[in-house]
Amino acid sequence: MIPVSGDIRVTPGIWTRQILANPEKTKTKFVDIAPETLSFGEMLDIYGEVTGRQVGYVQCSIGDYEKIWGPGGKELADQLVFGEQFEQGWGSEGGVPMAELGIKPEEVPGFRKTIESLKDQL
């Protein structure tokens, strides 16, 4: 399971607005900007449903991923492994959750809505 943030065209503005509005809560803190936590399988299922494409994945080692994609693949694989360590969100230990900032779940587009908004570009 990895934390997933919403639509990059919308989500940063929502968090920025609330971070600036709540400096007493956010100063020197991490802010959890991932409104949902999904497995890669769940994300692929949603992607397939929205795009109508057949999807699947093959689990492989970081070394094999690097062989396929080169140094950039190693960096991406390391980031994914790092993300899996924070099932409750990036910076979740001591981080400020969205509810504490006054962000309502309905304000933030989830993964499905984000993929739906990008469907024509995928």
C-alpha positions as CSV (number, residue, x, y, z in Angstrom):
1,M,0.0,0.0,0.0
2,I,1.3,3.5,-0.8
3,P,-0.1,6.9,-0.1
4,V,-1.6,8.5,-3.2
5,S,-2.2,12.2,-3.7
6,G,-4.9,13.6,-6.0
7,D,-4.9,15.7,-9.2
8,I,-1.7,17.7,-9.3
9,R,-3.6,20.6,-10.9
10,V,-5.9,20.9,-7.8
11,T,-4.3,19.2,-4.8
12,P,-1.3,21.4,-4.1
13,G,-3.4,24.6,-4.0
14,I,-5.7,23.1,-1.4
15,W,-2.9,22.1,0.9
16,T,-1.0,25.3,0.4
17,R,-4.0,27.4,1.3
18,Q,-4.5,25.4,4.5
19,I,-0.8,25.3,5.4
20,L,-0.6,29.1,5.2
21,A,-3.9,29.5,7.1
22,N,-2.6,27.3,10.0
23,P,1.0,28.2,10.6
24,E,0.7,27.2,14.3
25,K,0.0,23.7,13.2
26,T,2.3,23.4,10.3
27,K,5.5,25.3,11.2
28,T,8.4,22.8,11.3
29,K,6.1,19.9,10.5
30,F,5.5,17.5,7.6
31,V,2.0,17.7,6.1
32,D,0.4,14.5,4.9
33,I,-0.8,15.3,1.3
34,A,-2.0,11.8,0.4
35,P,-5.7,11.6,0.9
36,E,-5.9,7.9,0.2
37,T,-3.7,4.8,0.4
38,L,-3.9,2.2,-2.4
39,S,-2.0,-0.8,-3.5
40,F,-0.5,-0.9,-6.9
41,G,-3.0,-3.6,-7.8
42,E,-5.9,-1.2,-6.7
43,M,-4.4,1.6,-8.8
44,L,-4.1,-0.6,-11.8
45,D,-7.7,-1.9,-11.4
46,I,-8.9,1.7,-11.3
47,Y,-6.8,2.7,-14.3
48,G,-8.1,-0.3,-16.3
49,E,-11.7,0.4,-15.4
50,V,-11.4,4.1,-16.4
51,T,-9.4,3.6,-19.6
52,G,-10.9,0.4,-20.7
53,R,-7.4,-1.0,-21.1
54,Q,-6.2,-4.4,-20.0
55,V,-3.7,-4.0,-17.2
56,G,-1.4,-6.1,-15.1
57,Y,2.0,-6.0,-13.4
58,V,4.9,-8.2,-12.9
59,Q,6.6,-8.0,-9.5
60,C,10.4,-7.9,-9.8
61,S,13.5,-7.0,-7.8
62,I,15.0,-3.5,-7.7
63,G,18.0,-4.9,-9.5
64,D,15.8,-6.2,-12.4
65,Y,13.9,-2.9,-12.6
66,E,17.3,-1.1,-12.9
67,K,18.4,-3.5,-15.7
68,I,15.2,-2.6,-17.6
69,W,15.1,1.2,-17.0
70,G,18.7,2.1,-16.0
71,P,19.7,4.4,-13.2
72,G,16.3,6.2,-13.4
73,G,14.6,2.9,-12.8
74,K,16.7,2.3,-9.7
75,E,15.7,5.8,-8.4
76,L,12.0,5.2,-9.0
77,A,12.1,1.7,-7.4
78,D,13.9,3.2,-4.3
79,Q,11.2,5.9,-4.1
80,L,8.4,3.3,-4.3
81,V,10.0,1.1,-1.6
82,F,10.4,4.3,0.6
83,G,6.7,5.1,0.0
84,E,5.6,1.7,1.1
85,Q,7.1,2.4,4.6
86,F,4.5,5.1,5.2
87,E,1.1,3.4,4.9
88,Q,-0.6,6.2,6.7
89,G,1.0,8.9,4.4
90,W,4.3,10.6,3.8
91,G,5.6,12.1,7.1
92,S,2.8,10.4,9.0
93,E,4.9,10.1,12.1
94,G,4.5,13.5,13.6
95,G,2.9,14.8,10.4
96,V,-0.2,17.0,10.2
97,P,-3.1,15.1,8.6
98,M,-5.6,16.8,6.2
99,A,-8.4,16.7,8.7
100,E,-6.4,18.7,11.2
101,L,-5.9,21.3,8.6
102,G,-9.6,21.5,7.9
103,I,-9.4,19.8,4.5
104,K,-12.5,17.8,3.8
105,P,-12.2,14.5,1.8
106,E,-14.7,15.8,-0.8
107,E,-12.4,18.8,-1.6
108,V,-9.6,16.5,-2.8
109,P,-9.9,14.5,-6.0
110,G,-9.0,10.9,-5.3
111,F,-7.1,8.6,-7.6
112,R,-10.1,7.6,-9.6
113,K,-11.2,11.1,-10.3
114,T,-7.7,12.1,-11.2
115,I,-7.4,9.3,-13.7
116,E,-10.8,10.1,-15.1
117,S,-9.8,13.8,-15.6
118,L,-6.6,12.6,-17.5
119,K,-8.3,9.8,-19.5
120,D,-8.0,11.6,-22.8
121,Q,-4.3,12.1,-22.3
122,L,-3.5,8.5,-21.2
